[in-house]
């Protein structure tokens, strides 16, 4: 007997929060989840979606959610992405950053073209090819959950499920292939590991006694110690930063949504509100860098980014209709297999050489395999494992890869995705 359950706004939101906590807990405790850098929201939400699939196939129950808050959280997340898009970072990163960033942008272009072309050959909606392209691979689960519903609204049934499945495949493939490819490049190019130079210097350590009996009654006249006062001051400062940053994010969200609506109505070219918000945020960030209107606290921006990403991604995962993948299984496998092959060839025979063909280049090759198929955490894990093998850390790689892969890539990647979706849709 099939029971139809319908969760309201509060119930759906609380469920998403619980699944997010469980997913983060599992990520920290389960070895292979941590090793492949699978995000907590994906773990909790996707496992729940699998449970719903089982209940549906067994004709036990179907569940409907109220996902009203998913879109505002998504727009807030992309706003925080835009607030980190300072163009001055490109100048600070030097030649390697520029080369690596151009390679990332080129890869985004190629992945969408490959996806669209193969979708046409295989007889599926080309929008699904984009979902199995830059949306899910360089974009990761965040972009997959964001662009999937947009593609479905444009007529691509099952687009969200395709995008999420592709992103999950990419996370695993990028983590598995990064280290071996970098090692092969080292051996093939006879790359020498740089010598680790250390210098010995004298140092003086000062020990401060913070818990002596003589100072234990400090502040006893008021009944509150300095620790309490400091905690209150810190909490008040944190509240003010969160309030001001949150309001700023909210204002940019409104402006970005209005921009997206106006642009779509004026040109007929679909510009999702979250992309409009990111564009407004990038413009504001770089004008603010120039004129110093407000002081942006990066820690608070990161906090809002993490919370909104976790919430909207979990909600997107838990409401997935996995059964919509059945008819697309074979075409999706073919598209993803070709995408992996293209990336391996691109990294091995183009990017590695352009970056100098040295130890830093090999490390960044491992990183590009990570975020070119999965995400920046995968890139960092790949590079860390590769460098640990040789005992030498590539500081240049650890500066360049996160700047390009987590921040600057979206300056071209997201507009290109939007253009492609309008082109084929």
Secondary structure as UniProt FT lines:
FT   STRAND          3..6
FT   HELIX           9..29
FT   HELIX           31..35
FT   TURN            36..37
FT   HELIX           40..57
FT   TURN            58..59
FT   STRAND          61..64
FT   HELIX           68..83
FT   HELIX           88..122
FT   HELIX           126..130
FT   HELIX           131..135
FT   TURN            136..138
FT   HELIX           140..153
FT   TURN            154..155
FT   TURN            157..158
FT   HELIX           159..188
FT   TURN            189..190
FT   HELIX           213..215
FT   TURN            216..223
FT   HELIX           226..267
FT   HELIX           273..291
FT   HELIX           298..318
FT   HELIX           322..328
FT   HELIX           329..346
FT   HELIX           347..351
FT   HELIX           352..354
FT   TURN            355..356
FT   HELIX           359..373
FT   HELIX           376..390
FT   HELIX           395..402
FT   HELIX           403..408
FT   HELIX           410..424
//
